[in-house]
Amino acid sequence: MCLLGVLRRLPWRACVLFMVTLRMPSVSAQGRPEYELLRDEEDWSFLTDRSRATDRWDPVKFIPARASGGWFVSLGGEIRAQYERFAHEEWGAERRDEDGYSLQRYMFHADAHLGRHTRLFGQIKSGLEIGRAGGPRRTDQDQIDIHQAYAELRAGGTAAIPKLRVRAGRQEFNFGSARLVSVRERPNVRQSFDAVRLMAHVHDWQVDGFVSRPVSTTSGAFDDRWDHDRALWGVYAVRSRPAADRGLDLYYLGYHRQRAEFDAGVARERRHSVGTRIWGRHAALDYNTEGVVQWGAFGTSHIRAWTAASDTGYRPPLPGIARVGLRADVTSGDDDRHDDVLGTFNPLFPKGAYFGLVAPTGPLNHVDLHPSLTFAMPAGWSVVATWLFFWRTRADDGLYGPPGTLLRSGAGTHAHFVGQSPGLEMTWQPTVHLSLTTDLSLFSAGSFLQEAPPARTTAYLAAWTTYRF
């Protein structure tokens, strides 16, 4: 089924939603904080001056609890409705020609500042799936649950004492470019951790130290618990120099998984990662490069793995073109499934839909080139055209999904080329609260998938609208 065939089957409700969205008026957000990916990073204390309240939601963004002393409550939320349609999902492995279904996400939070030294943050989530053949995937549905609930104590912040924060409870992590630790934004249900975290701000450095357990998504009501089989701990330091428009990340991450599965087998995994990221912008050029080495134990085998990643862009002085970009990434694979060294890189908790919503692949045993072209559009529109080329690094290792699940074994295969995926994403944001996005993609099967079938071309269509306040 071609992509046009998928497009013809877009339900009338999605078309009506699109037309209704087009009628929304535009507003300006100048001089106000943006809605952040991590909602607890927003600061609405500027509304202490009530004369600056200009938005319809400002009365709930800053609710004073006392006349002075930094006592206030801020409320917020997000509603996202999404429609997805696949033809030959995962190159035909799902054993159905077509499938269309709806996803809904609801998230609401309360941020209570009890003076200058104490803060309480809570967030409820609900993710629903409707109509998917075979039922929801793990990240599709969680009827209702506590996504975040933590207490934070603050101290310091003077010339003599650095700013310190201690945070304990359920919380989100999203470090750096979200290559290793993320909130998993694109899937319907986001990732959180039960953790104790110490944050220090010293001069240009922000340093985070933490111990945590990831929270496992369970589809019922208030039944999410931390994962007793996995643990994540580490230190993440960022030196940011906004005036120079550049920065440096240095980090160590420790990871334990009681039962890990790679193409080499199943065993207990304990892995250590040390990495650095250099990022910034110079004139019309922007760059984001990262390198990681990993070591540890997988059963009785040693772990020796690595990755190198880059995202480079250029903003040409041409009308209509905002950015020409190129992502280039490589992750190590396992040379020999029968020896005592595991060479497969583990991305730990990467961002969801790592290579786009159509791609079921993750950054393990892979090489990718991902050129992109972003068009400058008026009236809140943005259009991004991409083309992904994807290979396996080692022929004796398999093909993996974003969370590290084994999709296809490399046993008995020789080809490296997995496939290619052209895509087009269009986003319209008529207001600070509302956005509408459409994604059209194909993923054609390469020589490796021909050796490890099924190997049909996947076609994908998605449309979603998000409202934040």
C-alpha angles and dihedrals in degrees: 000000000000124000091256088058090055090047092054089059096057103128120248091243091066090050091050090049089053093051093046090050092053090062095058114113123241124243135186123245098190115145094014132102117262124238103261131216086239102047093200089066092068119107116205097167090111085080088075080095098065091196087074093060105113105145128082090237096050094098090066096036091069119024109171115221095184134018092247143357100073098284111150144123127226123198127196146150152174135230119193127181118188138179121198130184127185134189111199095353113211089010091300099313091122088066096228129099097219140006132177126184144155131243128196130192127191122181127171129176143186122205115195119190109196099191125304098310108042133058134173121196128186132175132183122203135194125182121183133186124199127190105357113149108241093020132267125330118235093267095042104073140036109148096208132331147146107275097176133009118157144144121223129198121197133199140162123019095154131115090261100039123046119232109268131187130182116197124186128180139038111342146149126259123200113163127185114319091347091248092132108013121029147147091244093235104176097057117075097252119049128219125249136173137219100229153148111227134184117199125189129182112202118172105301094348129095109192124189124189119183149160117205153159119220116241113241116224113235118181099228133079120293092339102119112123134175116272108254091194096059135051135179127194136159154112123271121188127186127189108197125185107183093178090058092038095230141096148184131222124198121180151162121203127187121199136185128187121178095206116023124176125206131156086265091062144272124301145126113293130206113175136178123201128193118184149158134206128198117193140163148107133263118187106305094347126089127183140185117181129172138180130189135181122196135196137164140098135308106188103302093339129093122239118228111167141142146174138202121196136177140179115188128177140182127200105209122204090245127121115251097014116098100174142357109205142181127193116194120180138167130185125187123252135199114278096199125012091203101055128084097255124083110206099177113121116229116213090196104203105357127177113279120256087024095182097026135295094282094053117084090188128110134202098272124112092352149122121202139180114195117180118186139185122204118199123211108233132179128237098035097306126136127181124192124187117194139176121198123201113190133191137169114245096213125030094212092058127074139240116266139198125235096271091048099264114151110247101174130005120235093215110131095003130118108177121096103193110097099178148272133268127198115194143176125202123188122189129184122189109183094169138019087254103044135057135168123200133185124191125193119182146158129199114195119198119247133205095286093057089047087059092045104035156227092082110170124142113264118220121194138187127180135171125181138169125204130197120192132183 
